[in-house]
Amino acid sequence: MAKKISVSLLSLLAVATLSGVAMAEDDVLSRIKPVGQVNVGGAAPAPAAAPAAPAAAAPAAASAPAAPAAAADPGAAAYQAKGCGGCHGADGKTTPMGTYPKIAGQSAVYLLAQMTDIKSGTRANGQTAMMKPIIAGVSDDEMKAIAEWLSKQ
């Protein structure tokens, strides 16, 4: 009888532990959801909202604001488009949450190796669970461009 109770308690503890892991994964997924979504089902993306009607005719192109210099760099553009700044800061130096690494100024080789290892699952320590679904949507060329851009910051 005591053996059955012990086995039952161990089973209950195992289920409680596993459900805690599931909650942690759900928590991670809910935190990164605003950063980006990946369409893997091949379905057509949802239609974009119609742009608001302009109040007046647009002024001549000469008076249009110039694009930021950082956006001209493909690495900066990919860094912004993929939402990297949400955790690592817009410039890679000033992280909004202090718990994520400052990655600007690191070696491009090092940065590319870290992104590659996280994407492949070779590196799974620290906060890589948060980054893995995001880096999954970043191509090898984009990772190289991001690493090069960050190394120059």
C-alpha positions, 0 to 999 in steps of 0.5 A: 500500500505504501509503495502505491502511495509513493508511486502515485506521489512521484507520478503527481510530482512528475506531472506538476514539474512537466506542467511547470515547464509547459507554463514557462514555454507558454510564458516565453511564447507570450512574451515574444509574440508582439515581436513577430509572427512566422507564417509556416502554414503557407496561408496568405497573410492577413490583409493590411489595414487601408492607409488613412486618407491624406489630409493634403497633397504630399509636398515635393520629394525634396522636402520629404525627410531623409531615411536614417543612415542606419537604415541604409545598412542591410545589417541595421535594416535586418536588425530593426525588421527582425525586432532584435532591438526589443531585447538588445536595444535599438543600438545594441548598446542600451538594453531596455531590460538589462537582462539581455546582453549588450551586443554592439561592438562584439566581433562579427565572427563571435556574433555570427557564431552565437546566432548560428548556435542558438538557431541550430540548438547547439547553444541552449543556455541562458535566455536562448529559449526567448531568442530561438523562435525569433532567430528561426526567421532570420536567414544566414545572409541576414545573420551575417549582415546583422553581425557585421553591422553590430561589430561596427557599433 
